[in-house]
Amino acid sequence: MLLIRNKTRGLLLAYKAGIANTSSLRRRGLLKHEHLSPGDGLWLVPCEAVHTFGMKFPIDVLYLSRAKKVLKIESCLPKRRISLYLRAHSVLELPAGIAAATGTAVGDELTMERVEPA
């Protein structure tokens, strides 16, 4: 699991985010989830495009550079959509509204720390 902070703003974005770093995990993504709770998230790496076909809830999508700088934000991406940013190295999926609630913006730098599940 990951603890993800917005280093630029000094705010916590997720404290129990998963990592999808294999083809199988990236394909599955959040499809089996019923919802995302505050603190949840999924970091897809490498990744430059996502879809929400088959999902039951909207999500915030943050496209990140290799240095984990926010390149693009798709807020509250609804079901049955495709989103991409070809310059992205990875994607962070968060509960809808978290980017706005934390003031996360393009250019912000994120940090990710591995943590053991409680």
N, CA, C and O atoms as CSV, one atom per row, in Angstrom:
chain,resi,resn,atom,element,x,y,z
A,1,MET,N,N,0.836,-1.176,0.000
A,1,MET,CA,C,0.000,0.000,0.000
A,1,MET,C,C,0.887,1.248,0.000
A,1,MET,O,O,2.058,1.222,0.377
A,2,LEU,N,N,0.258,2.343,-0.446
A,2,LEU,CA,C,0.978,3.608,-0.538
A,2,LEU,C,C,0.324,4.706,0.278
A,2,LEU,O,O,-0.898,4.772,0.412
A,3,LEU,N,N,1.168,5.558,0.815
A,3,LEU,CA,C,0.763,6.812,1.434
A,3,LEU,C,C,1.142,7.889,0.418
A,3,LEU,O,O,2.320,8.048,0.096
A,4,ILE,N,N,0.159,8.625,-0.087
A,4,ILE,CA,C,0.417,9.599,-1.146
A,4,ILE,C,C,0.107,10.999,-0.639
A,4,ILE,O,O,-0.992,11.291,-0.168
A,5,ARG,N,N,1.121,11.853,-0.753
A,5,ARG,CA,C,0.985,13.236,-0.299
A,5,ARG,C,C,1.192,14.193,-1.464
A,5,ARG,O,O,1.953,13.915,-2.391
A,6,ASN,N,N,0.503,15.320,-1.397
A,6,ASN,CA,C,0.772,16.426,-2.301
A,6,ASN,C,C,1.862,17.237,-1.604
A,6,ASN,O,O,1.584,18.009,-0.686
A,7,LYS,N,N,3.096,17.056,-2.046
A,7,LYS,CA,C,4.246,17.710,-1.419
A,7,LYS,C,C,4.163,19.225,-1.557
A,7,LYS,O,O,4.550,19.956,-0.645
A,8,THR,N,N,3.663,19.694,-2.684
A,8,THR,CA,C,3.559,21.125,-2.943
A,8,THR,C,C,2.650,21.803,-1.931
A,8,THR,O,O,2.963,22.895,-1.456
A,9,ARG,N,N,1.536,21.178,-1.596
A,9,ARG,CA,C,0.546,21.787,-0.707
A,9,ARG,C,C,0.582,21.243,0.717
A,9,ARG,O,O,-0.119,21.743,1.597
A,10,GLY,N,N,1.410,20.208,0.941
A,10,GLY,CA,C,1.520,19.639,2.281
A,10,GLY,C,C,0.275,18.919,2.740
A,10,GLY,O,O,-0.044,18.930,3.929
A,11,LEU,N,N,-0.444,18.284,1.808
A,11,LEU,CA,C,-1.707,17.617,2.137
A,11,LEU,C,C,-1.666,16.137,1.777
A,11,LEU,O,O,-0.978,15.731,0.841
A,12,LEU,N,N,-2.407,15.346,2.527
A,12,LEU,CA,C,-2.529,13.910,2.289
A,12,LEU,C,C,-3.617,13.661,1.240
A,12,LEU,O,O,-4.733,14.166,1.361
A,13,LEU,N,N,-3.280,12.876,0.209
A,13,LEU,CA,C,-4.271,12.516,-0.815
A,13,LEU,C,C,-4.837,11.116,-0.585
A,13,LEU,O,O,-6.028,10.883,-0.789
A,14,ALA,N,N,-3.978,10.185,-0.160
A,14,ALA,CA,C,-4.419,8.806,0.079
A,14,ALA,C,C,-3.480,8.159,1.085
A,14,ALA,O,O,-2.282,8.440,1.088
A,15,TYR,N,N,-4.019,7.294,1.938
A,15,TYR,CA,C,-3.181,6.588,2.901
A,15,TYR,C,C,-3.289,5.077,2.772
A,15,TYR,O,O,-2.634,4.335,3.504
A,16,LYS,N,N,-4.121,4.623,1.837
A,16,LYS,CA,C,-4.215,3.186,1.572
A,16,LYS,C,C,-4.446,2.946,0.083
A,16,LYS,O,O,-5.393,2.273,-0.323
A,17,ALA,N,N,-3.546,3.522,-0.715
A,17,ALA,CA,C,-3.642,3.372,-2.172
A,17,ALA,C,C,-2.939,2.092,-2.614
A,17,ALA,O,O,-1.891,1.720,-2.085
A,18,GLY,N,N,-3.532,1.443,-3.579
A,18,GLY,CA,C,-2.924,0.251,-4.162
A,18,GLY,C,C,-1.995,0.626,-5.299
A,18,GLY,O,O,-1.969,1.768,-5.757
A,19,ILE,N,N,-1.230,-0.363,-5.744
A,19,ILE,CA,C,-0.312,-0.179,-6.866
A,19,ILE,C,C,-0.660,-1.195,-7.944
A,19,ILE,O,O,-0.707,-2.398,-7.685
A,20,ALA,N,N,-0.902,-0.702,-9.152
A,20,ALA,CA,C,-1.147,-1.582,-10.306
A,20,ALA,C,C,0.075,-1.445,-11.212
A,20,ALA,O,O,0.135,-0.562,-12.068
A,21,ASN,N,N,1.049,-2.339,-11.006
A,21,ASN,CA,C,2.305,-2.237,-11.737
A,21,ASN,C,C,2.585,-3.433,-12.637
A,21,ASN,O,O,3.708,-3.624,-13.105
A,22,THR,N,N,1.548,-4.236,-12.875
A,22,THR,CA,C,1.650,-5.316,-13.853
A,22,THR,C,C,0.501,-5.165,-14.849
A,22,THR,O,O,-0.489,-4.488,-14.569
A,23,SER,N,N,0.636,-5.781,-15.979
A,23,SER,CA,C,-0.413,-5.698,-17.001
A,23,SER,C,C,-1.754,-6.182,-16.452
A,23,SER,O,O,-2.787,-5.554,-16.683
A,24,SER,N,N,-1.733,-7.289,-15.733
A,24,SER,CA,C,-2.961,-7.858,-15.173
A,24,SER,C,C,-3.615,-6.909,-14.168
A,24,SER,O,O,-4.827,-6.699,-14.210
A,25,LEU,N,N,-2.820,-6.339,-13.269
A,25,LEU,CA,C,-3.370,-5.414,-12.271
A,25,LEU,C,C,-3.888,-4.129,-12.913
A,25,LEU,O,O,-4.911,-3.595,-12.485
A,26,ARG,N,N,-3.196,-3.632,-13.931
A,26,ARG,CA,C,-3.659,-2.413,-14.613
A,26,ARG,C,C,-4.966,-2.679,-15.364
A,26,ARG,O,O,-5.856,-1.828,-15.374
A,27,ARG,N,N,-5.089,-3.851,-15.993
A,27,ARG,CA,C,-6.333,-4.189,-16.708
A,27,ARG,C,C,-7.509,-4.266,-15.744
A,27,ARG,O,O,-8.601,-3.799,-16.068
A,28,ARG,N,N,-7.306,-4.843,-14.575
A,28,ARG,CA,C,-8.372,-4.994,-13.579
A,28,ARG,C,C,-8.701,-3.646,-12.938
A,28,ARG,O,O,-9.870,-3.311,-12.745
A,29,GLY,N,N,-7.670,-2.881,-12.612
A,29,GLY,CA,C,-7.872,-1.549,-12.037
A,29,GLY,C,C,-8.870,-1.542,-10.894
A,29,GLY,O,O,-8.746,-2.315,-9.944
A,30,LEU,N,N,-9.857,-0.666,-10.990
A,30,LEU,CA,C,-10.886,-0.519,-9.956
A,30,LEU,C,C,-12.207,-1.189,-10.342
A,30,LEU,O,O,-13.228,-0.954,-9.696
A,31,LEU,N,N,-12.196,-2.016,-11.381
A,31,LEU,CA,C,-13.442,-2.575,-11.906
A,31,LEU,C,C,-14.234,-3.393,-10.885
A,31,LEU,O,O,-15.463,-3.409,-10.950
A,32,LYS,N,N,-13.588,-4.057,-9.967
A,32,LYS,CA,C,-14.314,-4.889,-8.997
A,32,LYS,C,C,-14.727,-4.124,-7.741
A,32,LYS,O,O,-15.370,-4.688,-6.856
A,33,HIS,N,N,-14.366,-2.853,-7.660
A,33,HIS,CA,C,-14.722,-2.042,-6.493
A,33,HIS,C,C,-16.147,-1.504,-6.624
A,33,HIS,O,O,-16.594,-1.159,-7.717
A,34,GLU,N,N,-16.843,-1.440,-5.508
A,34,GLU,CA,C,-18.180,-0.856,-5.463
A,34,GLU,C,C,-18.107,0.658,-5.278
A,34,GLU,O,O,-19.008,1.385,-5.697
A,35,HIS,N,N,-17.019,1.132,-4.643
A,35,HIS,CA,C,-16.808,2.550,-4.389
A,35,HIS,C,C,-15.364,2.758,-3.940
A,35,HIS,O,O,-14.647,1.793,-3.673
A,36,LEU,N,N,-14.948,3.992,-3.859
A,36,LEU,CA,C,-13.658,4.343,-3.253
A,36,LEU,C,C,-13.951,5.194,-2.029
A,36,LEU,O,O,-14.662,6.195,-2.117
A,37,SER,N,N,-13.409,4.802,-0.901
A,37,SER,CA,C,-13.575,5.568,0.327
A,37,SER,C,C,-12.482,6.624,0.418
A,37,SER,O,O,-11.444,6.491,-0.231
A,38,PRO,N,N,-12.693,7.665,1.208
A,38,PRO,CA,C,-11.608,8.627,1.440
A,38,PRO,C,C,-10.370,7.878,1.938
A,38,PRO,O,O,-10.470,6.999,2.794
A,39,GLY,N,N,-9.226,8.227,1.405
A,39,GLY,CA,C,-7.983,7.542,1.751
A,39,GLY,C,C,-7.589,6.467,0.768
A,39,GLY,O,O,-6.425,6.070,0.714
A,40,ASP,N,N,-8.562,5.980,-0.027
A,40,ASP,CA,C,-8.288,4.959,-1.035
A,40,ASP,C,C,-7.724,5.594,-2.304
A,40,ASP,O,O,-7.806,6.807,-2.497
A,41,GLY,N,N,-7.157,4.765,-3.152
A,41,GLY,CA,C,-6.671,5.206,-4.444
A,41,GLY,C,C,-5.987,4.052,-5.146
A,41,GLY,O,O,-5.819,2.972,-4.580
A,42,LEU,N,N,-5.597,4.294,-6.383
A,42,LEU,CA,C,-4.863,3.292,-7.156
A,42,LEU,C,C,-3.877,4.015,-8.056
A,42,LEU,O,O,-4.255,4.899,-8.824
A,43,TRP,N,N,-2.595,3.629,-7.955
A,43,TRP,CA,C,-1.545,4.186,-8.796
A,43,TRP,C,C,-1.245,3.171,-9.884
A,43,TRP,O,O,-0.791,2.063,-9.602
A,44,LEU,N,N,-1.500,3.552,-11.128
A,44,LEU,CA,C,-1.240,2.690,-12.277
A,44,LEU,C,C,0.070,3.134,-12.923
A,44,LEU,O,O,0.199,4.275,-13.366
A,45,VAL,N,N,1.036,2.225,-12.970
A,45,VAL,CA,C,2.355,2.580,-13.486
A,45,VAL,C,C,2.961,1.414,-14.260
A,45,VAL,O,O,2.996,0.302,-13.732
A,46,PRO,N,N,3.432,1.613,-15.465
A,46,PRO,CA,C,3.249,2.806,-16.294
A,46,PRO,C,C,1.831,2.864,-16.840
A,46,PRO,O,O,1.161,1.839,-16.968
A,47,CYS,N,N,1.378,4.073,-17.160
A,47,CYS,CA,C,0.022,4.245,-17.684
A,47,CYS,C,C,-0.135,5.645,-18.265
A,47,CYS,O,O,0.370,6.621,-17.709
A,48,GLU,N,N,-0.833,5.731,-19.379
A,48,GLU,CA,C,-1.108,7.043,-19.975
A,48,GLU,C,C,-2.556,7.199,-20.406
A,48,GLU,O,O,-2.926,8.223,-20.980
A,49,ALA,N,N,-3.387,6.181,-20.132
A,49,ALA,CA,C,-4.807,6.247,-20.483
A,49,ALA,C,C,-5.611,5.339,-19.562
A,49,ALA,O,O,-5.134,4.286,-19.137
A,50,VAL,N,N,-6.845,5.762,-19.257
A,50,VAL,CA,C,-7.744,4.957,-18.430
A,50,VAL,C,C,-9.145,4.989,-19.044
A,50,VAL,O,O,-9.459,5.832,-19.884
A,51,HIS,N,N,-9.969,4.047,-18.599
A,51,HIS,CA,C,-11.379,4.058,-18.988
A,51,HIS,C,C,-12.213,3.741,-17.754
A,51,HIS,O,O,-11.724,3.159,-16.786
A,52,THR,N,N,-13.474,4.134,-17.808
A,52,THR,CA,C,-14.373,3.851,-16.690
A,52,THR,C,C,-15.550,2.983,-17.128
A,52,THR,O,O,-16.603,2.993,-16.490
A,53,PHE,N,N,-15.374,2.232,-18.219
A,53,PHE,CA,C,-16.403,1.292,-18.643
A,53,PHE,C,C,-16.480,0.160,-17.622
A,53,PHE,O,O,-15.460,-0.437,-17.280
A,54,GLY,N,N,-17.667,-0.134,-17.141
A,54,GLY,CA,C,-17.855,-1.183,-16.150
A,54,GLY,C,C,-17.691,-0.713,-14.715
A,54,GLY,O,O,-17.899,-1.492,-13.784
A,55,MET,N,N,-17.324,0.535,-14.521
A,55,MET,CA,C,-17.192,1.050,-13.154
A,55,MET,C,C,-18.534,1.560,-12.650
A,55,MET,O,O,-19.416,1.917,-13.432
A,56,LYS,N,N,-18.670,1.587,-11.341
A,56,LYS,CA,C,-19.948,1.957,-10.722
A,56,LYS,C,C,-19.935,3.348,-10.105
A,56,LYS,O,O,-20.919,3.750,-9.484
A,57,PHE,N,N,-18.838,4.095,-10.262
A,57,PHE,CA,C,-18.707,5.383,-9.588
A,57,PHE,C,C,-17.707,6.256,-10.347
A,57,PHE,O,O,-16.841,5.743,-11.056
A,58,PRO,N,N,-17.828,7.574,-10.196
A,58,PRO,CA,C,-16.855,8.478,-10.831
A,58,PRO,C,C,-15.556,8.527,-10.022
A,58,PRO,O,O,-15.537,8.182,-8.841
A,59,ILE,N,N,-14.475,8.957,-10.673
A,59,ILE,CA,C,-13.174,9.056,-10.013
A,59,ILE,C,C,-12.452,10.328,-10.465
A,59,ILE,O,O,-12.751,10.885,-11.521
A,60,ASP,N,N,-11.504,10.770,-9.653
A,60,ASP,CA,C,-10.555,11.788,-10.073
A,60,ASP,C,C,-9.357,11.059,-10.673
A,60,ASP,O,O,-8.891,10.062,-10.121
A,61,VAL,N,N,-8.861,11.556,-11.802
A,61,VAL,CA,C,-7.720,10.947,-12.481
A,61,VAL,C,C,-6.614,11.988,-12.574
A,61,VAL,O,O,-6.801,13.054,-13.160
A,62,LEU,N,N,-5.461,11.673,-11.993
A,62,LEU,CA,C,-4.307,12.564,-12.043
A,62,LEU,C,C,-3.235,11.907,-12.901
A,62,LEU,O,O,-2.767,10.813,-12.587
A,63,TYR,N,N,-2.848,12.573,-13.979
A,63,TYR,CA,C,-1.772,12.090,-14.843
A,63,TYR,C,C,-0.459,12.651,-14.318
A,63,TYR,O,O,-0.337,13.852,-14.080
A,64,LEU,N,N,0.529,11.764,-14.138
A,64,LEU,CA,C,1.780,12.146,-13.503
A,64,LEU,C,C,2.980,11.935,-14.418
A,64,LEU,O,O,2.986,11.046,-15.270
A,65,SER,N,N,3.994,12.771,-14.223
A,65,SER,CA,C,5.274,12.592,-14.910
A,65,SER,C,C,6.081,11.522,-14.166
A,65,SER,O,O,5.669,11.048,-13.107
A,66,ARG,N,N,7.213,11.153,-14.723
A,66,ARG,CA,C,8.095,10.184,-14.067
A,66,ARG,C,C,8.522,10.704,-12.678
A,66,ARG,O,O,8.720,9.918,-11.752
A,67,ALA,N,N,8.661,12.032,-12.547
A,67,ALA,CA,C,9.044,12.652,-11.272
A,67,ALA,C,C,7.837,12.875,-10.355
A,67,ALA,O,O,7.968,13.514,-9.311
A,68,LYS,N,N,6.671,12.357,-10.732
A,68,LYS,CA,C,5.414,12.441,-9.969
A,68,LYS,C,C,4.881,13.868,-9.853
A,68,LYS,O,O,4.301,14.255,-8.839
A,69,LYS,N,N,5.093,14.632,-10.915
A,69,LYS,CA,C,4.513,15.968,-11.007
A,69,LYS,C,C,3.179,15.834,-11.743
A,69,LYS,O,O,3.091,15.118,-12.741
A,70,VAL,N,N,2.143,16.519,-11.256
A,70,VAL,CA,C,0.815,16.437,-11.862
A,70,VAL,C,C,0.837,17.172,-13.211
A,70,VAL,O,O,1.144,18.362,-13.282
A,71,LEU,N,N,0.502,16.427,-14.286
A,71,LEU,CA,C,0.492,16.974,-15.641
A,71,LEU,C,C,-0.910,17.363,-16.106
A,71,LEU,O,O,-1.082,18.319,-16.862
A,72,LYS,N,N,-1.913,16.605,-15.640
A,72,LYS,CA,C,-3.299,16.818,-16.072
A,72,LYS,C,C,-4.211,16.216,-15.010
A,72,LYS,O,O,-3.869,15.212,-14.386
A,73,ILE,N,N,-5.375,16.833,-14.809
A,73,ILE,CA,C,-6.363,16.316,-13.862
A,73,ILE,C,C,-7.711,16.190,-14.566
A,73,ILE,O,O,-8.182,17.132,-15.203
A,74,GLU,N,N,-8.315,15.029,-14.443
A,74,GLU,CA,C,-9.697,14.808,-14.891
A,74,GLU,C,C,-10.524,14.664,-13.620
A,74,GLU,O,O,-10.460,13.626,-12.960
A,75,SER,N,N,-11.284,15.665,-13.271
A,75,SER,CA,C,-12.078,15.635,-12.042
A,75,SER,C,C,-13.409,14.943,-12.281
A,75,SER,O,O,-14.081,15.187,-13.283
A,76,CYS,N,N,-13.780,14.079,-11.348
A,76,CYS,CA,C,-15.084,13.398,-11.359
A,76,CYS,C,C,-15.385,12.746,-12.706
A,76,CYS,O,O,-16.477,12.913,-13.249
A,77,LEU,N,N,-14.422,12.008,-13.241
A,77,LEU,CA,C,-14.617,11.299,-14.519
A,77,LEU,C,C,-15.750,10.292,-14.344
A,77,LEU,O,O,-15.634,9.373,-13.532
A,78,PRO,N,N,-16.848,10.451,-15.094
A,78,PRO,CA,C,-18.006,9.573,-14.903
A,78,PRO,C,C,-17.819,8.194,-15.539
A,78,PRO,O,O,-16.828,7.925,-16.218
A,79,LYS,N,N,-18.804,7.335,-15.296
A,79,LYS,CA,C,-18.813,6.000,-15.898
A,79,LYS,C,C,-18.819,6.112,-17.427
A,79,LYS,O,O,-19.263,7.108,-18.000
A,80,ARG,N,N,-18.315,5.065,-18.053
A,80,ARG,CA,C,-18.336,4.905,-19.516
A,80,ARG,C,C,-17.589,6.021,-20.256
A,80,ARG,O,O,-18.096,6.567,-21.236
A,81,ARG,N,N,-16.399,6.353,-19.790
A,81,ARG,CA,C,-15.567,7.378,-20.439
A,81,ARG,C,C,-14.155,6.850,-20.657
A,81,ARG,O,O,-13.722,5.909,-19.992
A,82,ILE,N,N,-13.449,7.462,-21.589
A,82,ILE,CA,C,-12.032,7.208,-21.824
A,82,ILE,C,C,-11.299,8.524,-21.622
A,82,ILE,O,O,-11.771,9.581,-22.040
A,83,SER,N,N,-10.152,8.449,-20.983
A,83,SER,CA,C,-9.330,9.634,-20.761
A,83,SER,C,C,-7.874,9.249,-20.996
A,83,SER,O,O,-7.443,8.159,-20.620
A,84,LEU,N,N,-7.123,10.148,-21.620
A,84,LEU,CA,C,-5.715,9.862,-21.859
A,84,LEU,C,C,-4.886,11.133,-21.876
A,84,LEU,O,O,-5.389,12.233,-22.105
A,85,TYR,N,N,-3.599,10.945,-21.625
A,85,TYR,CA,C,-2.614,12.013,-21.727
A,85,TYR,C,C,-1.310,11.325,-22.092
A,85,TYR,O,O,-0.643,10.737,-21.240
A,86,LEU,N,N,-0.955,11.404,-23.366
A,86,LEU,CA,C,0.141,10.600,-23.898
A,86,LEU,C,C,1.510,10.933,-23.316
A,86,LEU,O,O,2.435,10.129,-23.438
A,87,ARG,N,N,1.664,12.090,-22.692
A,87,ARG,CA,C,2.951,12.449,-22.085
A,87,ARG,C,C,3.094,11.923,-20.650
A,87,ARG,O,O,4.145,12.082,-20.029
A,88,ALA,N,N,2.042,11.302,-20.135
A,88,ALA,CA,C,2.065,10.809,-18.752
A,88,ALA,C,C,2.927,9.552,-18.622
A,88,ALA,O,O,3.039,8.754,-19.552
A,89,HIS,N,N,3.523,9.403,-17.461
A,89,HIS,CA,C,4.244,8.184,-17.120
A,89,HIS,C,C,3.355,7.250,-16.297
A,89,HIS,O,O,3.451,6.028,-16.414
A,90,SER,N,N,2.485,7.839,-15.458
A,90,SER,CA,C,1.607,7.040,-14.610
A,90,SER,C,C,0.321,7.813,-14.325
A,90,SER,O,O,0.200,8.996,-14.640
A,91,VAL,N,N,-0.630,7.110,-13.722
A,91,VAL,CA,C,-1.937,7.689,-13.410
A,91,VAL,C,C,-2.286,7.358,-11.959
A,91,VAL,O,O,-2.074,6.236,-11.497
A,92,LEU,N,N,-2.818,8.343,-11.255
A,92,LEU,CA,C,-3.323,8.132,-9.908
A,92,LEU,C,C,-4.841,8.309,-9.941
A,92,LEU,O,O,-5.345,9.369,-10.314
A,93,GLU,N,N,-5.564,7.255,-9.545
A,93,GLU,CA,C,-7.020,7.310,-9.469
A,93,GLU,C,C,-7.420,7.481,-8.006
A,93,GLU,O,O,-6.976,6.735,-7.133
A,94,LEU,N,N,-8.262,8.473,-7.760
A,94,LEU,CA,C,-8.700,8.817,-6.403
A,94,LEU,C,C,-10.217,8.956,-6.353
A,94,LEU,O,O,-10.856,9.080,-7.398
A,95,PRO,N,N,-10.809,8.937,-5.154
A,95,PRO,CA,C,-12.252,9.187,-5.061
A,95,PRO,C,C,-12.603,10.536,-5.686
A,95,PRO,O,O,-11.846,11.499,-5.566
A,96,ALA,N,N,-13.740,10.596,-6.345
A,96,ALA,CA,C,-14.186,11.831,-7.002
A,96,ALA,C,C,-14.234,12.975,-6.001
A,96,ALA,O,O,-14.777,12.832,-4.905
A,97,GLY,N,N,-13.663,14.111,-6.386
A,97,GLY,CA,C,-13.704,15.305,-5.566
A,97,GLY,C,C,-12.468,15.545,-4.713
A,97,GLY,O,O,-12.316,16.631,-4.155
A,98,ILE,N,N,-11.582,14.564,-4.595
A,98,ILE,CA,C,-10.392,14.712,-3.748
A,98,ILE,C,C,-9.448,15.772,-4.302
A,98,ILE,O,O,-8.891,16.555,-3.532
A,99,ALA,N,N,-9.257,15.815,-5.606
A,99,ALA,CA,C,-8.347,16.818,-6.193
A,99,ALA,C,C,-8.832,18.231,-5.846
A,99,ALA,O,O,-8.045,19.072,-5.413
A,100,ALA,N,N,-10.112,18.482,-6.036
A,100,ALA,CA,C,-10.655,19.810,-5.730
A,100,ALA,C,C,-10.609,20.096,-4.233
A,100,ALA,O,O,-10.254,21.200,-3.819
A,101,ALA,N,N,-10.966,19.105,-3.424
A,101,ALA,CA,C,-11.009,19.308,-1.976
A,101,ALA,C,C,-9.632,19.621,-1.389
A,101,ALA,O,O,-9.530,20.319,-0.381
A,102,THR,N,N,-8.581,19.107,-2.016
A,102,THR,CA,C,-7.224,19.340,-1.522
A,102,THR,C,C,-6.528,20.464,-2.276
A,102,THR,O,O,-5.399,20.823,-1.941
A,103,GLY,N,N,-7.185,21.025,-3.292
A,103,GLY,CA,C,-6.574,22.092,-4.077
A,103,GLY,C,C,-5.467,21.612,-4.986
A,103,GLY,O,O,-4.674,22.413,-5.481
A,104,THR,N,N,-5.406,20.309,-5.212
A,104,THR,CA,C,-4.369,19.745,-6.083
A,104,THR,C,C,-4.518,20.306,-7.486
A,104,THR,O,O,-5.617,20.334,-8.040
A,105,ALA,N,N,-3.398,20.755,-8.061
A,105,ALA,CA,C,-3.421,21.417,-9.367
A,105,ALA,C,C,-2.268,20.930,-10.231
A,105,ALA,O,O,-1.300,20.348,-9.741
A,106,VAL,N,N,-2.398,21.182,-11.533
A,106,VAL,CA,C,-1.325,20.872,-12.471
A,106,VAL,C,C,-0.059,21.577,-11.996
A,106,VAL,O,O,-0.088,22.756,-11.642
A,107,GLY,N,N,1.044,20.845,-11.991
A,107,GLY,CA,C,2.322,21.380,-11.541
A,107,GLY,C,C,2.689,20.953,-10.132
A,107,GLY,O,O,3.855,21.038,-9.748
A,108,ASP,N,N,1.704,20.490,-9.343
A,108,ASP,CA,C,2.001,20.029,-7.992
A,108,ASP,C,C,2.855,18.767,-8.043
A,108,ASP,O,O,2.741,17.963,-8.967
A,109,GLU,N,N,3.710,18.606,-7.040
A,109,GLU,CA,C,4.565,17.423,-6.938
A,109,GLU,C,C,4.026,16.512,-5.846
A,109,GLU,O,O,3.701,16.969,-4.750
A,110,LEU,N,N,3.931,15.207,-6.153
A,110,LEU,CA,C,3.433,14.228,-5.195
A,110,LEU,C,C,4.575,13.375,-4.673
A,110,LEU,O,O,5.593,13.207,-5.343
A,111,THR,N,N,4.400,12.836,-3.472
A,111,THR,CA,C,5.329,11.845,-2.934
A,111,THR,C,C,4.534,10.586,-2.619
A,111,THR,O,O,3.364,10.649,-2.243
A,112,MET,N,N,5.193,9.438,-2.781
A,112,MET,CA,C,4.564,8.150,-2.525
A,112,MET,C,C,5.477,7.331,-1.633
A,112,MET,O,O,6.658,7.143,-1.924
A,113,GLU,N,N,4.908,6.853,-0.546
A,113,GLU,CA,C,5.679,6.077,0.443
A,113,GLU,C,C,4.981,4.745,0.668
A,113,GLU,O,O,3.781,4.701,0.941
A,114,ARG,N,N,5.729,3.677,0.552
A,114,ARG,CA,C,5.158,2.355,0.815
A,114,ARG,C,C,4.911,2.207,2.318
A,114,ARG,O,O,5.758,2.564,3.137
A,115,VAL,N,N,3.738,1.676,2.661
A,115,VAL,CA,C,3.391,1.411,4.049
A,115,VAL,C,C,2.832,0.001,4.153
A,115,VAL,O,O,2.261,-0.521,3.195
A,116,GLU,N,N,2.997,-0.605,5.303
A,116,GLU,CA,C,2.455,-1.933,5.544
A,116,GLU,C,C,0.978,-1.825,5.923
A,116,GLU,O,O,0.598,-0.929,6.677
A,117,PRO,N,N,0.143,-2.729,5.408
A,117,PRO,CA,C,-1.280,-2.700,5.794
A,117,PRO,C,C,-1.439,-2.902,7.296
A,117,PRO,O,O,-0.710,-3.681,7.910
A,118,ALA,N,N,-2.396,-2.195,7.877
A,118,ALA,CA,C,-2.609,-2.291,9.330
A,118,ALA,C,C,-3.327,-3.562,9.692
A,118,ALA,O,O,-3.590,-3.809,10.868
